[in-house]
Amino acid sequence: MDWLQLIGSYCFPIVACVGIAWFCKYLIDRNREDMKEMRAEHTEETKALREEMAEMNKTLTELVVIMKNKEDK
């Protein structure tokens, strides 16, 4: 077996495997960045919803007090 045939037989599969490994790493890194951004957005949304729920709870409590005062009169 001469050197050219040996390189031709083994070089392309090695280069292809390295290329695929690099591509997989790129996709995983990109996915991690996207997930980190989505988690940050979700955290902000959850915080805003929690604040809104607290305000709604406060309003409902006030309405209950008003309704009870009207019933007592």
Residue, then its C-alpha position, 0 to 999 in steps of 0.5 A: m500500500d503506498w502513502l497516497q492510497l493510505i492518506g486517501s483512505y484514512c484522511f477524509p474520514i478523520v477530517a470528516c469526524v473532526g468537522i462533525a465534532w466541531f459542528c456539534k460543539y458549535l450547536i451545543d454552545r449556541n443552544r446553551e446561550d439561547m437557553k441562558e437568554m430564555r431563562a433570564e427572560h422567564t425569570e423577569e416574566t415570573k417576577a412581573l407576574r408575581e408582582e401583579m398577583a400581589e397587587m391583585n390579591k391586595t385589591l381583592t382583599e380591599l374589595v372583600v373588606i368593602m363588601k363586608n362593610k356594606e353587609d354590616k350596614 
